[in-house]
Amino acid sequence: MKELHIQVIGRVQGVGFRQFTASRARRLGLLGWVRNCSDGSVECRVQGSPSELQRFLKEVSKGPALARVDRLDQREVPPQSYSGFDITY
């Protein structure tokens, strides 16, 4: 298992980005969470196999139809324990 911390910068709030992210993560069997940040970005922690994480990153880098992803910053972090993939506030 590998875990990533991802910061998504662009027009990613108010466009269904968290729901999109959670839907893709759950479909791929990934664990973690996603939330809006006060600076207008969206951050998430996502855990899974390297191949599924690559698929997830590819989809999140595009986002939903109304979003515009300018930059996706990611770094590997120590794995935590999750029971699913949640939208947090």
N, C-alpha and C positions, 0 to 999 in steps of 0.2 A: 504494500500500500504506500502511496505517495500522497502528500497533501500540499496544496498550493494556496497562497494568499494572493488574490487578484484584485487590482484596483482598475476600474473601468472609467475612463475620462471621456467626456463628450456630452452630447444631449442624451442623457440616460435616465433622467428622472421625469416622471409624468408621462412616460410613453410605454408603460407596461414592462419595463426591463427586468424588474425583480421577478415578476410572474414568469416571464420568458426564461430567465435563468433557472428558476426552480423547476420549471417544466422540463427543460433540457437535462438538467442534472438527474432528476428522478427517472426520466426515460432511459438514461445511460446507467442507472444503478449507482450513482455517486452519492456521497454523504457530505453534509456540511451546512452552510447557511449563506444568505445574501441579505444585504441591507443598504439603504440610502445613507450617504454621508452628508454632513452639513455643508461641505464645499461643493455640492452638486454632483459628485461622483457616486458610483456604486461600488461597494466592496463585497467580496465573498471569500469564504474558505471552502475548498472543495477537495474531497479525498476519494481516491480510487486507483485503478490500475493506470499505468502510464499511457496505454493506448486509448482508454476511455477519456482520460484527461485531455489528450490531444484533440480528440473529437469534440469535446466540450469547449475547449479554447477556440477552435475553428468556428463553432456556432456563435459563441458569445462575442467574438470579435466582429461579427456582423450585426447581432442584436435583432430585435423585432423591427418591423417595417418603418415605424416612426422614429426610431433611434438613429443616432449618428455616433459611432464609436471613433474617437480621434486617437485614443491610445489605450493600450492594455498593458499595465505593469503587473508582472508576476514574479513571485519568488517562492522557492520551496521552504516549507516550515515543518517543524516536528508534528507528527500526526497526533490528533486529539481523538476523543471518543464521541461519536454522534450516533443517534438512533435513526436518522433519516436526513432529509434536506429541508430546511426551514427558511421561511422569510421572517426576518427579525426586524424590530422597529426600535 
